[in-house]
Amino acid sequence: MPSAPQTVELHAGTCVIGTPNKPFPLSSGDSLADACVAYESYGTLNAAKDNAILLFHALSGSQHAAGITTSVPNTGDRWTEDCQRGWWDLFIGPGKVLDTDKYFILCANYLGGCYGSTGPASIDPATSKPYGASFPAISTRDVVNSQLALIDHFGISQLHAVIGPSVGGLLAINLATLYPERVKIVIPVACGPRTTVLTRLTLFEQVLAIENDPHFNGGDFYHGPAPEYGLALARMISHKTFVHLDAIERRARTDVIHSDDQLSWYRVRSNVESYMLHQGKKFVKRFDANTYLRIADMWLNFDPLKDAGVSTYADLFQRSTQSGHHYLIFSIDSDFCFYPEEQAELTAMLEKAGTSSMMITVHSNKGHDSFLLEPELYAPHLHYTLEGRWKKASVDGIGIRDVE
């Protein structure tokens, strides 16, 4: 349990999803005979068990979405100061947009993660050593199934809502279309319906950065030097898509160029370069390179059509239409990670399928990271949707497809 004062009361735990007698099956055909997911919960599950919200985190996030916790089991020295305040603390708590006086909120670390869930850095019971390179590929479907096991653990038959920012939005879509009966409201934040060519290239660059680090050793590096240069470079490649370039320039103005920012030949002379190096160096202290590769691979291979066994997005989202889902889609006009065109495409797909939906365009100068930093831009629309007021608007004939 956390030892620091809390902004919200939380409960931390782990849920066993795979045992030697009943291994957890994976999409790849592999299975995990010893697997668990680490989670945190906020608020109280009511007697009807119909006030639960499942929250999927972004690429490098964790189950720690709110409050302050100074340590997490099975994370080694990765639980740095940067991890200790919940990544959505501005959104979760009594009286906040995800009001813990009303809702029971669950957030779990992805299977394959490095913050308490079973992942490549976990000990393989068959060898008593970290899995490393032998840890299997993880799909979005695998993550969804692992977290449905967590929902079942709490006896929740249907979620009030599933919310996912960034990569988490892909998982939210996956859950809603694979298991439409398990959720009412679907809230993808700053994501899209598929992996674009640009995203594919950007992710592939990150994969190459890690794979080509001389210390990567195919993924078996836990008893030697870690591939810090490769992981830092991967983070730098991704960071420029998460933070608007103007914001990077603003932040860099306050940074001092460090004297050790000397490469083999090139000398760092720009505060922007120094800022990006600083971000990369910070990241390697708190994240695992193998987990990064598993999540990048999961993102690259996101295929909700294949998972659902359908051939068109109209067929895919027909499942949501038939189940009475309502989608609230957030788009950020300065997003360089999931461009606004991607949310427009998702909304058009939902409209074609006849699925109830509303798209909100957030005007921000903070880029993709807006969803972490500016709760005031999201709160009114989240309140409106979670409280069910969209139902009355739909009955009254008010257009709610695309709102800015």
ChimeraX attribute file (.defattr): number of C-alpha atoms within 10 A of each C-alpha:
attribute: neighborCount
match mode: 1-to-1
recipient: residues
	/A:1	12
	/A:2	16
	/A:3	9
	/A:4	12
	/A:5	10
	/A:6	13
	/A:7	16
	/A:8	17
	/A:9	16
	/A:10	23
	/A:11	13
	/A:12	18
	/A:13	15
	/A:14	17
	/A:15	19
	/A:16	17
	/A:17	24
	/A:18	20
	/A:19	13
	/A:20	11
	/A:21	8
	/A:22	12
	/A:23	15
	/A:24	20
	/A:25	16
	/A:26	18
	/A:27	14
	/A:28	11
	/A:29	8
	/A:30	14
	/A:31	16
	/A:32	19
	/A:33	18
	/A:34	19
	/A:35	23
	/A:36	26
	/A:37	27
	/A:38	28
	/A:39	24
	/A:40	19
	/A:41	25
	/A:42	27
	/A:43	23
	/A:44	16
	/A:45	20
	/A:46	12
	/A:47	7
	/A:48	8
	/A:49	17
	/A:50	18
	/A:51	19
	/A:52	27
	/A:53	26
	/A:54	23
	/A:55	24
	/A:56	30
	/A:57	25
	/A:58	19
	/A:59	17
	/A:60	19
	/A:61	21
	/A:62	24
	/A:63	26
	/A:64	28
	/A:65	29
	/A:66	25
	/A:67	23
	/A:68	22
	/A:69	21
	/A:70	14
	/A:71	19
	/A:72	20
	/A:73	13
	/A:74	17
	/A:75	19
	/A:76	14
	/A:77	11
	/A:78	19
	/A:79	20
	/A:80	16
	/A:81	11
	/A:82	13
	/A:83	20
	/A:84	19
	/A:85	17
	/A:86	21
	/A:87	22
	/A:88	20
	/A:89	20
	/A:90	19
	/A:91	23
	/A:92	24
	/A:93	24
	/A:94	17
	/A:95	11
	/A:96	15
	/A:97	19
	/A:98	24
	/A:99	17
	/A:100	21
	/A:101	13
	/A:102	16
	/A:103	24
	/A:104	22
	/A:105	27
	/A:106	25
	/A:107	24
	/A:108	31
	/A:109	27
	/A:110	34
	/A:111	29
	/A:112	29
	/A:113	30
	/A:114	29
	/A:115	33
	/A:116	26
	/A:117	27
	/A:118	27
	/A:119	27
	/A:120	27
	/A:121	29
	/A:122	22
	/A:123	16
	/A:124	20
	/A:125	12
	/A:126	9
	/A:127	8
	/A:128	9
	/A:129	13
	/A:130	19
	/A:131	22
	/A:132	22
	/A:133	16
	/A:134	12
	/A:135	22
	/A:136	19
	/A:137	19
	/A:138	26
	/A:139	25
	/A:140	28
	/A:141	21
	/A:142	21
	/A:143	23
	/A:144	22
	/A:145	20
	/A:146	24
	/A:147	27
	/A:148	19
	/A:149	18
	/A:150	23
	/A:151	19
	/A:152	11
	/A:153	12
	/A:154	13
	/A:155	11
	/A:156	18
	/A:157	16
	/A:158	19
	/A:159	21
	/A:160	21
	/A:161	26
	/A:162	27
	/A:163	23
	/A:164	22
	/A:165	24
	/A:166	22
	/A:167	25
	/A:168	26
	/A:169	26
	/A:170	27
	/A:171	29
	/A:172	27
	/A:173	28
	/A:174	24
	/A:175	24
	/A:176	25
	/A:177	24
	/A:178	21
	/A:179	18
	/A:180	20
	/A:181	18
	/A:182	20
	/A:183	26
	/A:184	21
	/A:185	25
	/A:186	28
	/A:187	26
	/A:188	29
	/A:189	27
	/A:190	31
	/A:191	28
	/A:192	25
	/A:193	22
	/A:194	18
	/A:195	17
	/A:196	14
	/A:197	10
	/A:198	11
	/A:199	19
	/A:200	15
	/A:201	12
	/A:202	17
	/A:203	21
	/A:204	16
	/A:205	16
	/A:206	22
	/A:207	21
	/A:208	15
	/A:209	19
	/A:210	26
	/A:211	20
	/A:212	14
	/A:213	17
	/A:214	14
	/A:215	19
	/A:216	23
	/A:217	17
	/A:218	15
	/A:219	22
	/A:220	18
	/A:221	18
	/A:222	18
	/A:223	8
	/A:224	10
	/A:225	11
	/A:226	20
	/A:227	24
	/A:228	22
	/A:229	19
	/A:230	24
	/A:231	29
	/A:232	26
	/A:233	25
	/A:234	26
	/A:235	24
	/A:236	22
	/A:237	18
	/A:238	18
	/A:239	19
	/A:240	17
	/A:241	19
	/A:242	21
	/A:243	21
	/A:244	22
	/A:245	18
	/A:246	12
	/A:247	13
	/A:248	18
	/A:249	15
	/A:250	12
	/A:251	13
	/A:252	18
	/A:253	12
	/A:254	10
	/A:255	14
	/A:256	12
	/A:257	18
	/A:258	14
	/A:259	9
	/A:260	9
	/A:261	14
	/A:262	11
	/A:263	8
	/A:264	5
	/A:265	6
	/A:266	8
	/A:267	11
	/A:268	17
	/A:269	12
	/A:270	13
	/A:271	19
	/A:272	20
	/A:273	15
	/A:274	20
	/A:275	22
	/A:276	20
	/A:277	20
	/A:278	17
	/A:279	15
	/A:280	23
	/A:281	18
	/A:282	15
	/A:283	22
	/A:284	21
	/A:285	15
	/A:286	19
	/A:287	23
	/A:288	24
	/A:289	25
	/A:290	28
	/A:291	25
	/A:292	22
	/A:293	24
	/A:294	22
	/A:295	24
	/A:296	21
	/A:297	19
	/A:298	19
	/A:299	23
	/A:300	19
	/A:301	15
	/A:302	21
	/A:303	18
	/A:304	24
	/A:305	19
	/A:306	11
	/A:307	16
	/A:308	16
	/A:309	11
	/A:310	12
	/A:311	11
	/A:312	13
	/A:313	16
	/A:314	18
	/A:315	18
	/A:316	25
	/A:317	25
	/A:318	20
	/A:319	20
	/A:320	28
	/A:321	19
	/A:322	13
	/A:323	18
	/A:324	16
	/A:325	23
	/A:326	23
	/A:327	25
	/A:328	27
	/A:329	26
	/A:330	26
	/A:331	27
	/A:332	26
	/A:333	19
	/A:334	22
	/A:335	24
	/A:336	18
	/A:337	23
	/A:338	26
	/A:339	21
	/A:340	20
	/A:341	12
	/A:342	18
	/A:343	24
	/A:344	19
	/A:345	14
	/A:346	21
	/A:347	24
	/A:348	17
	/A:349	20
	/A:350	24
	/A:351	17
	/A:352	14
	/A:353	19
	/A:354	15
	/A:355	23
	/A:356	21
	/A:357	24
	/A:358	23
	/A:359	23
	/A:360	20
	/A:361	19
	/A:362	22
	/A:363	15
	/A:364	17
	/A:365	17
	/A:366	22
	/A:367	26
	/A:368	29
	/A:369	23
	/A:370	22
	/A:371	23
	/A:372	14
	/A:373	15
	/A:374	15
	/A:375	18
	/A:376	12
	/A:377	16
	/A:378	18
	/A:379	15
	/A:380	11
	/A:381	21
	/A:382	17
	/A:383	15
	/A:384	13
	/A:385	20
	/A:386	20
	/A:387	10
	/A:388	13
	/A:389	12
	/A:390	20
	/A:391	14
	/A:392	10
	/A:393	12
	/A:394	14
	/A:395	8
	/A:396	9
	/A:397	9
	/A:398	10
	/A:399	11
	/A:400	15
	/A:401	18
	/A:402	15
	/A:403	12
	/A:404	10
